[in-house]
């Protein structure tokens, strides 16, 4: 199709569709407004058997508890103020941080360093900036220091003076 003919076809379609839209707009009727159905309020007195139904529900809960082996209520009452629990020992997680030691720095920019104590690596491991060892990341290696970053600790290793 030639561009002029294509433009004429598009213009004709636009005119027909616009005319149809105007006709439908004028012929439209507003929706009939209806009132929402009135819902009567229901008030009932508490039944006298509420205590009985609660006892039955508590019994079903105790007998069907999949997390209690004996399916009987606990013999010790829960006390939120007792942190360790009745007769239990407090749990203290052991956090072991590696003992890292800078042995030497070699090269020129870019520097490389020899470090002892990296977990899972032999003594005298050669590292450079950007190296990753499990959860340790070597951030910076300069001529007299190395910066290592762990999950929650940052080490700055320097030579002993």
VEXZATI-105012 format. One record per residue (C-alpha): x, y, z; residue in one letter. Coordinates in steps of 0.2 Angstrom, whole numbers. Each point is the difference from the previous one (the first is absolute). Layout:
<node><east>X</east><north>Y</north><up>Z</up><r>a</r></node>
...
This chain:
<node><east>0</east><north>0</north><up>0</up><r>x</r></node>
<node><east>5</east><north>17</north><up>-4</up><r>x</r></node>
<node><east>3</east><north>12</north><up>16</up><r>x</r></node>
<node><east>-14</east><north>12</north><up>-6</up><r>x</r></node>
<node><east>-13</east><north>-14</north><up>-3</up><r>x</r></node>
<node><east>5</east><north>-8</north><up>17</up><r>x</r></node>
<node><east>-3</east><north>17</north><up>9</up><r>x</r></node>
<node><east>-17</east><north>2</north><up>-9</up><r>x</r></node>
<node><east>-5</east><north>-18</north><up>7</up><r>x</r></node>
<node><east>6</east><north>4</north><up>17</up><r>x</r></node>
<node><east>-10</east><north>17</north><up>0</up><r>x</r></node>
<node><east>-16</east><north>-8</north><up>-7</up><r>x</r></node>
<node><east>1</east><north>-14</north><up>14</up><r>x</r></node>
<node><east>3</east><north>14</north><up>13</up><r>x</r></node>
<node><east>-15</east><north>9</north><up>-6</up><r>x</r></node>
<node><east>-11</east><north>-15</north><up>0</up><r>x</r></node>
<node><east>5</east><north>-5</north><up>18</up><r>x</r></node>
<node><east>-1</east><north>17</north><up>7</up><r>x</r></node>
<node><east>-18</east><north>2</north><up>-7</up><r>x</r></node>
<node><east>-5</east><north>-17</north><up>7</up><r>x</r></node>
<node><east>7</east><north>5</north><up>17</up><r>x</r></node>
<node><east>-10</east><north>17</north><up>0</up><r>x</r></node>
<node><east>-16</east><north>-10</north><up>-4</up><r>x</r></node>
<node><east>3</east><north>-12</north><up>14</up><r>x</r></node>
<node><east>4</east><north>14</north><up>12</up><r>x</r></node>
<node><east>-17</east><north>9</north><up>-4</up><r>x</r></node>
<node><east>-10</east><north>-16</north><up>0</up><r>x</r></node>
<node><east>6</east><north>-6</north><up>17</up><r>x</r></node>
<node><east>-12</east><north>0</north><up>15</up><r>x</r></node>
<node><east>6</east><north>3</north><up>18</up><r>x</r></node>
<node><east>0</east><north>-15</north><up>11</up><r>x</r></node>
<node><east>-15</east><north>-3</north><up>11</up><r>x</r></node>
<node><east>5</east><north>4</north><up>18</up><r>x</r></node>
<node><east>-5</east><north>-13</north><up>12</up><r>x</r></node>
<node><east>1</east><north>1</north><up>19</up><r>x</r></node>
<node><east>10</east><north>-13</north><up>9</up><r>x</r></node>
<node><east>-9</east><north>-14</north><up>8</up><r>x</r></node>
<node><east>-3</east><north>4</north><up>18</up><r>x</r></node>
<node><east>8</east><north>-13</north><up>12</up><r>x</r></node>
<node><east>-9</east><north>-2</north><up>16</up><r>x</r></node>
<node><east>11</east><north>0</north><up>15</up><r>x</r></node>
<node><east>1</east><north>-16</north><up>10</up><r>x</r></node>
<node><east>3</east><north>0</north><up>18</up><r>x</r></node>
<node><east>0</east><north>-16</north><up>10</up><r>x</r></node>
<node><east>4</east><north>-3</north><up>18</up><r>x</r></node>
<node><east>16</east><north>-10</north><up>5</up><r>x</r></node>
<node><east>-5</east><north>-18</north><up>1</up><r>x</r></node>
<node><east>0</east><north>-8</north><up>17</up><r>x</r></node>
<node><east>11</east><north>-14</north><up>-7</up><r>x</r></node>
<node><east>14</east><north>11</north><up>-5</up><r>x</r></node>
<node><east>11</east><north>-7</north><up>15</up><r>x</r></node>
<node><east>-4</east><north>-18</north><up>-6</up><r>x</r></node>
<node><east>4</east><north>4</north><up>-18</up><r>x</r></node>
<node><east>17</east><north>8</north><up>5</up><r>x</r></node>
<node><east>4</east><north>-16</north><up>11</up><r>x</r></node>
<node><east>-4</east><north>-11</north><up>-15</up><r>x</r></node>
<node><east>11</east><north>11</north><up>-12</up><r>x</r></node>
<node><east>15</east><north>0</north><up>13</up><r>x</r></node>
<node><east>-2</east><north>-19</north><up>1</up><r>x</r></node>
<node><east>1</east><north>-2</north><up>-19</up><r>x</r></node>
<node><east>15</east><north>11</north><up>-1</up><r>x</r></node>
<node><east>10</east><north>-9</north><up>13</up><r>x</r></node>
<node><east>-4</east><north>-18</north><up>-7</up><r>x</r></node>
<node><east>3</east><north>5</north><up>-18</up><r>x</r></node>
<node><east>16</east><north>10</north><up>3</up><r>x</r></node>
<node><east>13</east><north>-8</north><up>-12</up><r>x</r></node>
<node><east>15</east><north>9</north><up>8</up><r>x</r></node>
<node><east>-3</east><north>-9</north><up>17</up><r>x</r></node>
<node><east>5</east><north>-18</north><up>1</up><r>x</r></node>
<node><east>-11</east><north>-5</north><up>15</up><r>x</r></node>
<node><east>-15</east><north>11</north><up>-6</up><r>x</r></node>
<node><east>-2</east><north>6</north><up>18</up><r>x</r></node>
<node><east>1</east><north>17</north><up>7</up><r>x</r></node>
<node><east>18</east><north>6</north><up>5</up><r>x</r></node>
<node><east>5</east><north>-4</north><up>18</up><r>x</r></node>
<node><east>9</east><north>17</north><up>1</up><r>x</r></node>
<node><east>-8</east><north>16</north><up>-2</up><r>x</r></node>
<node><east>7</east><north>12</north><up>-13</up><r>x</r></node>
<node><east>9</east><north>15</north><up>8</up><r>x</r></node>
<node><east>6</east><north>14</north><up>-12</up><r>x</r></node>
<node><east>11</east><north>8</north><up>13</up><r>x</r></node>
<node><east>10</east><north>-16</north><up>2</up><r>x</r></node>
<node><east>13</east><north>2</north><up>-15</up><r>x</r></node>
<node><east>8</east><north>-16</north><up>2</up><r>x</r></node>
<node><east>-15</east><north>-11</north><up>4</up><r>x</r></node>
<node><east>-3</east><north>-11</north><up>14</up><r>x</r></node>
<node><east>17</east><north>-9</north><up>3</up><r>x</r></node>
<node><east>6</east><north>4</north><up>-17</up><r>x</r></node>
<node><east>18</east><north>7</north><up>-3</up><r>x</r></node>
<node><east>1</east><north>16</north><up>-10</up><r>x</r></node>
<node><east>6</east><north>-2</north><up>-18</up><r>x</r></node>
<node><east>15</east><north>11</north><up>-4</up><r>x</r></node>
<node><east>6</east><north>-2</north><up>-18</up><r>x</r></node>
<node><east>18</east><north>-2</north><up>-3</up><r>x</r></node>
<node><east>7</east><north>13</north><up>-12</up><r>x</r></node>
<node><east>17</east><north>-4</north><up>-6</up><r>x</r></node>
<node><east>9</east><north>13</north><up>-9</up><r>x</r></node>
<node><east>16</east><north>-5</north><up>-9</up><r>x</r></node>
<node><east>17</east><north>7</north><up>6</up><r>x</r></node>
<node><east>7</east><north>8</north><up>-15</up><r>x</r></node>
<node><east>18</east><north>6</north><up>-1</up><r>x</r></node>
<node><east>8</east><north>10</north><up>-14</up><r>x</r></node>
<node><east>17</east><north>-9</north><up>-4</up><r>x</r></node>
<node><east>6</east><north>11</north><up>-15</up><r>x</r></node>
<node><east>-5</east><north>11</north><up>-15</up><r>x</r></node>
<node><east>8</east><north>-2</north><up>-17</up><r>x</r></node>
<node><east>-1</east><north>8</north><up>-17</up><r>x</r></node>
<node><east>-4</east><north>18</north><up>-4</up><r>x</r></node>
<node><east>-16</east><north>6</north><up>-5</up><r>x</r></node>
<node><east>-10</east><north>-11</north><up>0</up><r>x</r></node>
<node><east>6</east><north>-7</north><up>16</up><r>x</r></node>
<node><east>-1</east><north>-18</north><up>6</up><r>x</r></node>
<node><east>1</east><north>-5</north><up>18</up><r>x</r></node>
<node><east>4</east><north>-16</north><up>9</up><r>x</r></node>
<node><east>-13</east><north>-4</north><up>14</up><r>x</r></node>
<node><east>0</east><north>-14</north><up>13</up><r>x</r></node>
<node><east>-17</east><north>-6</north><up>9</up><r>x</r></node>
<node><east>-12</east><north>1</north><up>-15</up><r>x</r></node>
<node><east>-13</east><north>-14</north><up>4</up><r>x</r></node>
<node><east>2</east><north>-14</north><up>-12</up><r>x</r></node>
<node><east>16</east><north>6</north><up>-8</up><r>x</r></node>
<node><east>18</east><north>-5</north><up>3</up><r>x</r></node>
<node><east>12</east><north>11</north><up>10</up><r>x</r></node>
<node><east>8</east><north>14</north><up>-11</up><r>x</r></node>
<node><east>-15</east><north>2</north><up>-12</up><r>x</r></node>
<node><east>4</east><north>13</north><up>-13</up><r>x</r></node>
<node><east>-15</east><north>12</north><up>-2</up><r>x</r></node>
<node><east>-3</east><north>16</north><up>-10</up><r>x</r></node>
<node><east>-15</east><north>12</north><up>0</up><r>x</r></node>
<node><east>-16</east><north>-7</north><up>-5</up><r>x</r></node>
<node><east>4</east><north>-18</north><up>5</up><r>x</r></node>
<node><east>-14</east><north>-9</north><up>10</up><r>x</r></node>
<node><east>3</east><north>-15</north><up>12</up><r>x</r></node>
<node><east>-17</east><north>-7</north><up>6</up><r>x</r></node>
<node><east>-7</east><north>15</north><up>9</up><r>x</r></node>
<node><east>16</east><north>10</north><up>1</up><r>x</r></node>
<node><east>3</east><north>14</north><up>-14</up><r>x</r></node>
<node><east>16</east><north>8</north><up>-3</up><r>x</r></node>
<node><east>-4</east><north>18</north><up>-2</up><r>x</r></node>
<node><east>17</east><north>10</north><up>-1</up><r>x</r></node>
<node><east>18</east><north>-6</north><up>-1</up><r>x</r></node>
<node><east>12</east><north>14</north><up>3</up><r>x</r></node>
<node><east>19</east><north>0</north><up>3</up><r>x</r></node>
<node><east>-2</east><north>-1</north><up>19</up><r>x</r></node>
<node><east>-18</east><north>-6</north><up>3</up><r>x</r></node>
<node><east>-14</east><north>-11</north><up>-5</up><r>x</r></node>
<node><east>-18</east><north>3</north><up>2</up><r>x</r></node>
<node><east>-11</east><north>-16</north><up>2</up><r>x</r></node>
<node><east>-19</east><north>0</north><up>2</up><r>x</r></node>
<node><east>-10</east><north>-14</north><up>7</up><r>x</r></node>
<node><east>-19</east><north>-2</north><up>3</up><r>x</r></node>
<node><east>0</east><north>12</north><up>15</up><r>x</r></node>
<node><east>18</east><north>5</north><up>3</up><r>x</r></node>
<node><east>14</east><north>9</north><up>-9</up><r>x</r></node>
<node><east>18</east><north>-3</north><up>3</up><r>x</r></node>
<node><east>14</east><north>12</north><up>-4</up><r>x</r></node>
<node><east>16</east><north>-10</north><up>0</up><r>x</r></node>
<node><east>17</east><north>9</north><up>3</up><r>x</r></node>
<node><east>17</east><north>-5</north><up>3</up><r>x</r></node>
<node><east>7</east><north>-1</north><up>18</up><r>x</r></node>
<node><east>11</east><north>15</north><up>5</up><r>x</r></node>
